[in-house]
């Protein structure tokens, strides 16, 4: 049974990407003069591997999605509170990213926002108020 999950993302500027994820508060492991970095996300320590475009393209043997034209995937990160969602949106902008969906409520029990890193990879910060979740 698999026991780890790695998400691999192409980046154009490794230093800019590393600074973005550090700015969000994620631990980042880099090696000097390396074309890759590891970002640790969450308590389950999901590994997000950042690779220079050329390296990513070589091992995937495919073209890289133009994130200005389409979304490759939406990564979701659980937040502990509405304030944490708001804070993540502010940190994303301060760290060189963008907010593509302002923080707000959805369905009366979800509160989230959409952010993108400098390479356009999309993330959703989401707080779920389980006390307001509709009963089945």
Backbone as a printed PyTorch tensor [residue, N CA C, xyz], in Angstrom:
tensor([[[  0.8540,  -1.1870,   0.0000],
         [  0.0000,   0.0000,   0.0000],
         [  0.8910,   1.2380,   0.0000]],

        [[  0.6450,   2.1980,  -0.9020],
         [  1.4420,   3.4250,  -0.9230],
         [  1.3020,   4.1950,   0.3890]],

        [[  2.3940,   4.7950,   0.8240],
         [  2.3390,   5.5190,   2.0970],
         [  2.7850,   6.9680,   1.9760]],

        [[  3.0700,   7.4430,   0.7770],
         [  3.4530,   8.8330,   0.5710],
         [  2.7700,   9.3650,  -0.6790]],

        [[  2.5690,  10.6600,  -0.6920],
         [  2.0540,  11.3250,  -1.8760],
         [  3.0150,  12.4470,  -2.2200]],

        [[  3.5030,  12.4460,  -3.4610],
         [  4.3070,  13.5420,  -3.9650],
         [  3.5260,  14.2230,  -5.0680]],

        [[  3.4560,  15.5280,  -5.0090],
         [  2.8880,  16.3280,  -6.0770],
         [  4.0740,  17.0190,  -6.7330]],

        [[  4.2190,  16.8860,  -8.0340],
         [  5.3440,  17.4660,  -8.7580],
         [  4.8540,  18.6360,  -9.5940]],

        [[  5.4940,  19.7940,  -9.4260],
         [  5.0860,  20.9960, -10.1470],
         [  6.2600,  21.6130, -10.8930]],

        [[  6.0360,  22.0560, -12.1260],
         [  7.0820,  22.7710, -12.8480],
         [  7.1040,  24.2390, -12.4180]],

        [[  8.2940,  24.8120, -12.3480],
         [  8.4260,  26.2380, -12.0180],
         [  9.4220,  26.8790, -12.9790]],

        [[  9.1730,  28.1360, -13.2580],
         [ 10.0650,  28.8740, -14.1530],
         [ 11.2450,  29.4650, -13.3960]],

        [[ 11.0070,  29.9480, -12.1870],
         [ 12.0340,  30.6000, -11.3870],
         [ 12.0260,  29.9550,  -9.9980]],

        [[ 12.9990,  29.0900,  -9.7490],
         [ 13.0260,  28.3230,  -8.4990],
         [ 13.0700,  29.2300,  -7.2710]],

        [[ 13.8990,  30.2540,  -7.2840],
         [ 14.0040,  31.1380,  -6.1150],
         [ 12.6780,  31.8220,  -5.8140]],

        [[ 12.0130,  32.3090,  -6.8510],
         [ 10.7180,  32.9680,  -6.6710],
         [  9.6860,  31.9870,  -6.1160]],

        [[  9.6710,  30.7630,  -6.6420],
         [  8.7320,  29.7450,  -6.1670],
         [  9.0020,  29.3910,  -4.7050]],

        [[ 10.2610,  29.1990,  -4.3640],
         [ 10.6300,  28.8650,  -2.9780],
         [ 10.1990,  29.9820,  -2.0330]],

        [[ 10.4440,  31.2180,  -2.4040],
         [ 10.0630,  32.3460,  -1.5430],
         [  8.5470,  32.4260,  -1.3700]],

        [[  7.7870,  32.0980,  -2.4090],
         [  6.3330,  32.0950,  -2.3060],
         [  5.8710,  31.0890,  -1.2530]],

        [[  6.3310,  29.8550,  -1.3550],
         [  5.8770,  28.8200,  -0.4230],
         [  6.3820,  29.0670,   0.9980]],

        [[  7.5690,  29.5960,   1.1360],
         [  8.0530,  29.9940,   2.4650],
         [  7.1740,  31.1040,   3.0250]],

        [[  6.7730,  32.0350,   2.1580],
         [  5.9140,  33.1420,   2.5820],
         [  4.5580,  32.6830,   3.0800]],

        [[  4.0840,  31.5370,   2.5660],
         [  2.8270,  30.9700,   3.0610],
         [  3.0230,  30.2580,   4.3960]],

        [[  4.2850,  30.0320,   4.7660],
         [  4.5800,  29.3800,   6.0380],
         [  4.8990,  27.9040,   5.9340]],

        [[  5.0560,  27.3850,   4.7170],
         [  5.3830,  25.9730,   4.5520],
         [  6.8860,  25.7550,   4.6770]],

        [[  7.2910,  24.6760,   5.3280],
         [  8.7200,  24.3370,   5.3350],
         [  9.1610,  23.9770,   3.9200]],

        [[ 10.3210,  24.4800,   3.5210],
         [ 10.8600,  24.2090,   2.1860],
         [ 12.2880,  23.7110,   2.3420]],

        [[ 12.5840,  22.6000,   1.6970],
         [ 13.9230,  22.0130,   1.7230],
         [ 14.5510,  22.2110,   0.3470]],

        [[ 15.6540,  22.9350,   0.3180],
         [ 16.3540,  23.1640,  -0.9440],
         [ 17.8070,  22.7480,  -0.7870]],

        [[ 18.3920,  22.4080,  -1.8910],
         [ 19.8190,  22.1030,  -1.9480],
         [ 20.4840,  23.2150,  -2.7480]],

        [[ 21.6810,  23.6480,  -2.3420],
         [ 22.3670,  24.6900,  -3.1170],
         [ 22.5510,  24.2620,  -4.5700]],

        [[ 22.3600,  25.2090,  -5.4780],
         [ 22.5320,  24.9790,  -6.9170],
         [ 21.6670,  23.8400,  -7.4490]],

        [[ 20.5180,  23.6240,  -6.8300],
         [ 19.6400,  22.5360,  -7.2520],
         [ 18.5270,  23.0680,  -8.1330]],

        [[ 18.0320,  22.2200,  -8.9980],
         [ 16.8980,  22.5480,  -9.8560],
         [ 15.6070,  21.9870,  -9.2970]],

        [[ 15.6090,  21.7030,  -7.9930],
         [ 14.4020,  21.1980,  -7.3590],
         [ 14.3590,  21.6440,  -5.9020]],

        [[ 13.1570,  21.6090,  -5.3430],
         [ 12.9490,  21.9220,  -3.9300],
         [ 11.7580,  21.1080,  -3.4500]],

        [[ 11.7210,  20.8570,  -2.1530],
         [ 10.6070,  20.1050,  -1.5700],
         [  9.8660,  21.0050,  -0.5890]],

        [[  8.5530,  21.1030,  -0.7780],
         [  7.6720,  21.8590,   0.1010],
         [  6.8550,  20.8380,   0.8880]],

        [[  6.7710,  21.0100,   2.2020],
         [  5.9900,  20.1020,   3.0490],
         [  4.6710,  20.7900,   3.3910]],

        [[  3.5560,  20.1320,   3.0530],
         [  2.2330,  20.7060,   3.2710],
         [  1.4530,  19.8520,   4.2610]],

        [[  1.0080,  20.4750,   5.3550],
         [  0.0820,  19.8460,   6.2860],
         [  0.6780,  18.8500,   7.2500]],

        [[ -0.1750,  18.4240,   8.1730],
         [  0.2200,  17.4690,   9.2050],
         [  0.5940,  16.1080,   8.6270]],

        [[ -0.0170,  15.7550,   7.5030],
         [  0.3100,  14.4790,   6.8580],
         [  1.5690,  14.5680,   6.0110]],

        [[  2.1430,  15.7420,   5.9800],
         [  3.3910,  16.0080,   5.2770],
         [  3.3640,  15.5410,   3.8290]],

        [[  2.4310,  16.1090,   3.0840],
         [  2.3930,  15.8770,   1.6520],
         [  3.5900,  16.6050,   1.0510]],

        [[  4.3290,  15.9280,   0.2080],
         [  5.5050,  16.5020,  -0.4290],
         [  5.1160,  17.1300,  -1.7580]],

        [[  5.3530,  18.4240,  -1.8840],
         [  5.1730,  19.1150,  -3.1480],
         [  6.5750,  19.3910,  -3.6750]],

        [[  6.9090,  18.7180,  -4.7550],
         [  8.2320,  18.8540,  -5.3430],
         [  8.1850,  19.9010,  -6.4530]],

        [[  9.0680,  20.8600,  -6.3620],
         [  9.1860,  21.8970,  -7.3790],
         [ 10.3730,  21.5560,  -8.2690]],

        [[ 10.1580,  21.5580,  -9.5680],
         [ 11.2160,  21.2580, -10.5300],
         [ 11.2820,  22.3660, -11.5760]],

        [[ 12.4830,  22.7200, -11.9800],
         [ 12.6310,  23.6450, -13.1000],
         [ 11.8700,  23.0700, -14.2860]],

        [[ 11.2640,  23.9370, -15.0830],
         [ 10.4650,  23.5150, -16.2380],
         [ 11.1590,  22.4600, -17.0870]],

        [[ 12.4210,  22.6940, -17.4270],
         [ 13.1270,  21.7810, -18.3400],
         [ 13.2380,  20.3720, -17.7650]],

        [[ 13.4700,  20.2690, -16.4670],
         [ 13.5800,  18.9530, -15.8280],
         [ 12.2100,  18.2790, -15.7890]],

        [[ 11.1880,  19.0400, -15.3970],
         [  9.8250,  18.5130, -15.3310],
         [  9.3930,  17.9980, -16.7070]],

        [[  9.6380,  18.7960, -17.7200],
         [  9.2390,  18.4310, -19.0840],
         [  9.9570,  17.1570, -19.5270]],

        [[ 11.2100,  17.0070, -19.1490],
         [ 11.9910,  15.8290, -19.5360],
         [ 11.4220,  14.5500, -18.9170]],

        [[ 11.1160,  14.5660, -17.6120],
         [ 10.6530,  13.3080, -17.0400],
         [  9.1720,  13.0470, -17.2290]],

        [[  8.3790,  14.0600, -17.5780],
         [  6.9620,  13.7930, -17.8800],
         [  6.7520,  13.4760, -19.3550]],

        [[  7.7490,  13.8440, -20.1720],
         [  7.6730,  13.6200, -21.6200],
         [  6.3900,  14.2210, -22.2180]],

        [[  6.0570,  15.4070, -21.7190],
         [  4.8820,  16.1050, -22.2460],
         [  5.0960,  17.6100, -22.1130]],

        [[  4.2260,  18.3480, -22.7670],
         [  4.3040,  19.8000, -22.6560],
         [  3.7460,  20.2380, -21.3090]],

        [[  4.1600,  21.3930, -20.8830],
         [  3.7030,  21.9410, -19.6050],
         [  2.4780,  22.8060, -19.8600]],

        [[  1.4700,  22.6380, -19.0440],
         [  0.2390,  23.4080, -19.1680],
         [  0.5170,  24.8960, -19.0180]],

        [[ -0.0960,  25.6870, -19.8780],
         [ -0.0240,  27.1380, -19.7500],
         [ -1.0860,  27.5440, -18.7300]],

        [[ -0.6610,  27.8320, -17.5170],
         [ -1.6030,  28.1030, -16.4280],
         [ -2.3420,  29.4320, -16.5950]],

        [[ -1.9420,  30.2370, -17.5830],
         [ -2.7070,  31.4550, -17.8860],
         [ -3.9300,  31.1130, -18.7370]],

        [[ -3.8910,  29.9520, -19.3920],
         [ -4.9620,  29.5310, -20.2900],
         [ -5.8710,  28.4560, -19.7060]],

        [[ -5.3190,  27.6200, -18.8090],
         [ -6.1140,  26.5150, -18.2760],
         [ -5.5870,  26.1080, -16.9070]],

        [[ -6.4200,  25.4110, -16.1670],
         [ -6.0230,  24.8980, -14.8530],
         [ -5.6440,  23.4380, -14.9950]],

        [[ -4.5230,  23.0670, -14.4300],
         [ -4.0930,  21.6740, -14.4910],
         [ -4.7660,  20.8670, -13.3950]],

        [[ -4.9790,  21.5110, -12.2320],
         [ -5.5480,  20.8530, -11.0640],
         [ -5.8180,  21.9450, -10.0210]],

        [[ -6.6550,  21.6780,  -9.0560],
         [ -6.8680,  22.5940,  -7.9410],
         [ -6.5130,  21.8450,  -6.6640]],

        [[ -5.4530,  22.2810,  -6.0010],
         [ -5.0460,  21.6740,  -4.7360],
         [ -5.8290,  22.3540,  -3.6210]],

        [[ -6.3470,  21.5850,  -2.6850],
         [ -7.0970,  22.1620,  -1.5670],
         [ -6.3560,  21.9250,  -0.2650]],

        [[ -6.3010,  22.9810,   0.5370],
         [ -5.6260,  22.9440,   1.8330],
         [ -6.6710,  23.2520,   2.9010]],

        [[ -6.7860,  22.3920,   3.9000],
         [ -7.7240,  22.6210,   4.9870],
         [ -7.2090,  23.7040,   5.9220]],

        [[ -8.0820,  24.6230,   6.2780],
         [ -7.7500,  25.6960,   7.2200],
         [ -8.4820,  25.4490,   8.5340]],

        [[ -7.9250,  25.9500,   9.6060],
         [ -8.5090,  25.7780,  10.9470],
         [ -9.5940,  26.8080,  11.2530]],

        [[ -9.6350,  27.9060,  10.4760],
         [-10.5970,  28.9720,  10.7600],
         [-10.7700,  29.8580,   9.5290]],

        [[-11.7830,  30.6980,   9.5800],
         [-11.9890,  31.6910,   8.5230],
         [-10.8050,  32.6560,   8.4910]],

        [[-10.3130,  32.9960,   9.6650],
         [ -9.1780,  33.9170,   9.7540],
         [ -7.9320,  33.3380,   9.0800]],

        [[ -7.7500,  32.0290,   9.1990],
         [ -6.6060,  31.3930,   8.5590],
         [ -6.7310,  31.4550,   7.0330]],

        [[ -7.9520,  31.3260,   6.5220],
         [ -8.1960,  31.4720,   5.0850],
         [ -7.8320,  32.8910,   4.6500]],

        [[ -8.3330,  33.8830,   5.3880],
         [ -8.0380,  35.2800,   5.0640],
         [ -6.5400,  35.5430,   5.0950]],

        [[ -5.8680,  34.9870,   6.0960],
         [ -4.4270,  35.1660,   6.2580],
         [ -3.6660,  34.5460,   5.0840]],

        [[ -4.1110,  33.3850,   4.6340],
         [ -3.4360,  32.7290,   3.5120],
         [ -3.5600,  33.5880,   2.2520]],

        [[ -4.7090,  34.1920,   2.0350],
         [ -4.8900,  35.0610,   0.8660],
         [ -3.9300,  36.2490,   0.9330]],

        [[ -3.8120,  36.8510,   2.1000],
         [ -2.8990,  37.9880,   2.2730],
         [ -1.4540,  37.5650,   2.0630]],

        [[ -1.0710,  36.4240,   2.6300],
         [  0.3010,  35.9320,   2.4780],
         [  0.6110,  35.5970,   1.0270]],

        [[ -0.3620,  35.0570,   0.3050],
         [ -0.1460,  34.7070,  -1.0980],
         [  0.2230,  35.9430,  -1.9080]],

        [[ -0.5230,  37.0190,  -1.7220],
         [ -0.2530,  38.2580,  -2.4560],
         [  1.0910,  38.8480,  -2.0230]],

        [[  1.3480,  38.8670,  -0.7210],
         [  2.6060,  39.4220,  -0.2070],
         [  3.8200,  38.6260,  -0.6650]],

        [[  3.6050,  37.3540,  -1.0150],
         [  4.7080,  36.4770,  -1.4170],
         [  4.8380,  36.3370,  -2.9380]],

        [[  4.1080,  37.1560,  -3.6890],
         [  4.2610,  37.1490,  -5.1390],
         [  3.2250,  36.3520,  -5.8990]],

        [[  2.2260,  35.8320,  -5.2040],
         [  1.1560,  35.0960,  -5.8630],
         [ -0.0420,  35.9840,  -6.1250]],

        [[ -1.1480,  35.3600,  -6.4860],
         [ -2.3830,  36.1000,  -6.7520],
         [ -3.5610,  35.4160,  -6.0680]],

        [[ -4.6180,  36.1880,  -5.8860],
         [ -5.8920,  35.6500,  -5.3960],
         [ -6.8370,  35.6350,  -6.5900]],

        [[ -7.2800,  34.4450,  -7.0060],
         [ -8.2070,  34.3720,  -8.1370],
         [ -9.6440,  34.2390,  -7.6680]],

        [[ -9.8540,  33.9260,  -6.3930],
         [-11.1950,  33.8900,  -5.8010],
         [-11.0660,  34.4580,  -4.3920]],

        [[-11.6490,  35.6260,  -4.1860],
         [-11.5680,  36.2910,  -2.8770],
         [-12.1730,  35.4210,  -1.7850]],

        [[-11.6880,  35.5510,  -0.5530],
         [-12.2770,  34.7920,   0.5560],
         [-13.7760,  35.0550,   0.6610]],

        [[-14.5180,  33.9870,   0.8750],
         [-15.9560,  34.1270,   1.0070],
         [-16.6170,  32.8270,   1.4090]],

        [[-17.8810,  32.9580,   1.7660],
         [-18.6660,  31.8070,   2.2270],
         [-19.3580,  31.1320,   1.0480]],

        [[-19.5240,  29.8230,   1.1730],
         [-20.2000,  29.0380,   0.1410],
         [-21.0550,  27.9910,   0.8460]],

        [[-22.2830,  27.8920,   0.4580],
         [-23.2180,  26.8840,   0.9580],
         [-23.5000,  26.9950,   2.4570]],

        [[-23.1470,  28.0960,   3.0610],
         [-23.4590,  28.3230,   4.4680],
         [-22.5430,  27.6440,   5.4720]],

        [[-21.6470,  26.7760,   5.0080],
         [-20.7590,  26.0900,   5.9570],
         [-19.3120,  26.0080,   5.4780]],

        [[-19.0840,  26.4480,   4.2560],
         [-17.7280,  26.4610,   3.7040],
         [-17.2430,  27.8990,   3.5740]],

        [[-15.9950,  28.1280,   3.8930],
         [-15.3890,  29.4450,   3.7240],
         [-14.0210,  29.2210,   3.1040]],

        [[-13.7830,  29.8370,   1.9740],
         [-12.5150,  29.5880,   1.3110],
         [-12.1000,  30.6990,   0.3860]],

        [[-10.9400,  30.5150,  -0.2090],
         [-10.4210,  31.4340,  -1.2130],
         [ -9.5650,  30.6460,  -2.1870]],

        [[ -9.3270,  31.2280,  -3.3460],
         [ -8.4690,  30.6200,  -4.3430],
         [ -7.2330,  31.4640,  -4.5490]],

        [[ -6.0640,  30.8420,  -4.4690],
         [ -4.8030,  31.5450,  -4.6790],
         [ -3.9990,  30.8060,  -5.7480]],

        [[ -3.0850,  31.5230,  -6.3640],
         [ -2.1900,  30.9080,  -7.3440],
         [ -0.7620,  31.3230,  -7.0270]],

        [[  0.1580,  30.3790,  -7.1720],
         [  1.5680,  30.6960,  -6.9590],
         [  2.0900,  31.4740,  -8.1710]],

        [[  3.3360,  31.9340,  -8.1460],
         [  3.8520,  32.7380,  -9.2630],
         [  3.8310,  32.0200, -10.6200]],

        [[  3.7820,  30.6930, -10.6270],
         [  3.7040,  29.9470, -11.8730],
         [  2.2730,  29.6290, -12.2710]],

        [[  1.2930,  30.0880, -11.4930],
         [ -0.1100,  29.8930, -11.8290],
         [ -0.7320,  28.6130, -11.3180]],

        [[ -0.0020,  27.8430, -10.4990],
         [ -0.5830,  26.6340,  -9.9150],
         [ -1.6170,  27.0660,  -8.8730]],

        [[ -2.8230,  26.5090,  -8.9910],
         [ -3.9590,  26.9730,  -8.1900],
         [ -4.1480,  26.1570,  -6.9130]],

        [[ -4.4030,  26.9030,  -5.8450],
         [ -4.6240,  26.3310,  -4.5180],
         [ -5.9140,  26.9080,  -3.9530]],

        [[ -6.6150,  26.1090,  -3.1830],
         [ -7.8450,  26.5040,  -2.5190],
         [ -7.6350,  26.3320,  -1.0190]],

        [[ -7.7310,  27.4130,  -0.2670],
         [ -7.6990,  27.3150,   1.1950],
         [ -9.1540,  27.2370,   1.6500]],

        [[ -9.4850,  26.2270,   2.4470],
         [-10.8850,  25.9630,   2.7700],
         [-11.0780,  25.6440,   4.2420]],

        [[-11.9810,  26.4130,   4.8760],
         [-12.4020,  26.1240,   6.2460],
         [-13.8100,  25.5430,   6.1710]],

        [[-14.0090,  24.3940,   6.8260],
         [-15.3180,  23.7570,   6.8430],
         [-15.8750,  23.8240,   8.2650]],

        [[-16.9710,  24.5540,   8.4370],
         [-17.6290,  24.6450,   9.7420],
         [-18.5970,  23.4640,   9.8430]],

        [[-18.0920,  22.3800,  10.4260],
         [-18.8680,  21.1440,  10.4720],
         [-20.1660,  21.2730,  11.2630]],

        [[-20.2450,  22.2430,  12.1840],
         [-21.4770,  22.4420,  12.9520],
         [-22.6040,  22.9860,  12.0630]],

        [[-22.2700,  23.5730,  10.9190],
         [-23.2540,  24.1030,   9.9930],
         [-23.4530,  23.2400,   8.7610]],

        [[-22.7200,  22.1380,   8.7000],
         [-22.8010,  21.2420,   7.5430],
         [-24.2050,  20.6450,   7.4770]],

        [[-24.8250,  20.6590,   6.3000],
         [-26.1650,  20.0730,   6.1740],
         [-26.1460,  18.5780,   6.5420]],

        [[-27.1790,  18.1640,   7.2000],
         [-27.3160,  16.7400,   7.5880],
         [-27.8540,  15.9440,   6.4110]],

        [[-27.3540,  14.7520,   6.2610],
         [-27.7880,  13.8990,   5.1450],
         [-29.1780,  13.3520,   5.3800]]])
